[in-house]
Amino acid sequence: MRILSLFYGHDANCTLMEDGQAVVVLEKERLTRVKHDKGLMDIESILEAYGWNPDSIDIVAISPWIKPTFDGRIEPWRLEGKSYQAHPDFKKAGWAGPVDARYSRQRIKLFGRWYEGIAVDHHLAHVAGALFTSPFETAGILTADGGGDFRNCALAWGSGNKIEEIEYGWGYEGRGKLQLNIGRTWASIGEYNFDMMRLESAGKLMGLASYGTPREEIVDALKQQMLYHPFSPFLRDDAGRFGIVTLDPQEPFAQDVCASLQQLTTTLYLEAAARLKAWRPVDRLVLTGGCSMNCTANTAVHKSGLFAETWVPAQPHDGGISLGQALFVWHHVLNRPRVARAWPPYLGTDAGGIGHDVIADVVRFLEEGKSVGLCYGRAESGPRALGHRSILLDPRLADGRDRLNRYVKQREWYRPFAPMVLGDWGVPSKYMSYIVPTNADKVPAVTHVDGTSRPQIVAAGDDPFILDLLTAWRAKTGCSLLLNTSFNCREPLVDTPEQARATWRRTGLDILVSPAGIETDKSGAYDLTSKAEPSPVRSYKI
């Protein structure tokens, strides 16, 4: 049984699934090199690359909302049959019910032929992707993002191969019972107040939040913004005067706005978790949607005592929608059985393998204070680099963060780095989704200003190369952490060895390790004494 699943919103992606296994999950940005790229993908070429053809597809799963592409064309599909969009009751405050009204069986015309099609609600796709890639047999699911299918957040619960019920009541309050929009508020403040690219705002502002102090009056203003005008900038200055204000990350007021936004988000997540627990007394919770990349909020929920265990998938953002749609069709619609297990995150393009014989050299380079880029195996599905498309550095280096930020990543001074780690750290942070305390005296390069870091915890059963590398590093140095950041420079995560080599040559990255071997000589391709300049990579605002 072959399922082709498509999502053409921002962070457009597709999944090819065969008999319940992901053949590949591809995000458009990795192919086009445009961050958060949206719109049509060259599906026919992708099918050909993986040995499929249009005749071999059994079911097509889609998110049915039509999105224009950059050149103004519309997705080349045609739908027949009654859509789940004909059931508007879910827009009512407090609506809860079975998921049957949130997906629909339709005929879809694609590639000039008709297929059996399944159209899946945006948040239902998030919910299915989260539960069905988790290690939990039964769990509640919390999802929140900037919006999809006219809703910004939802609660659900599922068991085995079924999503039993979904609830859209979380976040309804205020005049007219409007629904809180956490995601768009982060994005709007980043875009309009800080002049950031909209879809990159939240990750940057979360890093800046740790430098500030929450203020009650700012928290109150932000909550009103989430309810009534999430598409607008923050409209208060330091004196409380109404108006649009430009925020400078160096200024304490800007840092306090971010700290207040973080505190509000954490509070709302705790309220949502309590609401779900009261609605369905499950012992386990999965957090998903783009807002669930907020490690501080996730950790607060995990430590709240409401649930015995929590989990965040590798791809909680919209880049995981097509995988969620495909898994929903396979398990819930087709009633195929499921074995509860944590899915590996490596579902993307295969760059080829590398031998474990290079580990000793990598450890030596890291001991010498050099930065090492890894590009091998299948790319990570999701926003975090987890070893296959990673830049590594000794976390004990006092200047490690500043050196990487300036000469390699070429990004803002306040943005922290995270480690891959061995051992039990008290959180289920397989994909850098929670925070833990770290010691700035021992590992300054991965310790943020608030004394925390968001680890990728590596253990038996995880990627064997990364496990052996960390083990060898610990044996040589006594340190069980390595700084691990995305292999990119103001661009999407590198996808192929050729892209990795191009990024290595134009940045201050010292060493490249790929299936081609270890490369150390760039022949003067980059001057470490020069000022870092932005790379010519396109991005866009939506």
Sequence and secondary structure as in RCSB ss.txt:
>XXXX:A:sequence
MRILSLFYGHDANCTLMEDGQAVVVLEKERLTRVKHDKGLMDIESILEAYGWNPDSIDIVAISPWIKPTFDGRIE
PWRLEGKSYQAHPDFKKAGWAGPVDARYSRQRIKLFGRWYEGIAVDHHLAHVAGALFTSPFETAGILTADGGGDF
RNCALAWGSGNKIEEIEYGWGYEGRGKLQLNIGRTWASIGEYNFDMMRLESAGKLMGLASYGTPREEIVDALKQQ
MLYHPFSPFLRDDAGRFGIVTLDPQEPFAQDVCASLQQLTTTLYLEAAARLKAWRPVDRLVLTGGCSMNCTANTA
VHKSGLFAETWVPAQPHDGGISLGQALFVWHHVLNRPRVARAWPPYLGTDAGGIGHDVIADVVRFLEEGKSVGLC
YGRAESGPRALGHRSILLDPRLADGRDRLNRYVKQREWYRPFAPMVLGDWGVPSKYMSYIVPTNADKVPAVTHVD
GTSRPQIVAAGDDPFILDLLTAWRAKTGCSLLLNTSFNCREPLVDTPEQARATWRRTGLDILVSPAGIETDKSGA
YDLTSKAEPSPVRSYKI
>XXXX:A:secstr
 EEEEEE STT EEEEEETTEEEEEEEHHHHH  TT  S   HHHHHHHTT  GGG  EEEE       TTS   
S EEES  GGG GGGGSTT EE GGGGEEEEEEEETTEEEEEEEE HHHHHHHHHHHTSS SEEEEEEEEEEETT
EEEEEEEEETTEEEEEE  TTEETTTTEE  HHHHHHHIIIIIT   GGGHHHHHHHHHTTS   HHHHHHHHHH
HHH TTS   B TT  BS     TTSHHHHHHHHHHHHHHHHHHHHHHHHHHHHS  SEEEEESGGGG HHHHHH
HHTTSS SEEE  S  SGGGHHHHHHHIIIIIIT          SEEEEE     GGGHHHHHHHHHTT  EEEE
 SEEESSSS  STEEEEE TT TTHHHHIIIIIS   TT   EEEEES  SS  TTS S EE  TTT GGG  TT
SEE  EEE TTS HHHHHHHHHHHHHHS  EEEEEES SSSS   SHHHHHHHHHHSS  EEEETTEEE   SSS
  TTS     S      
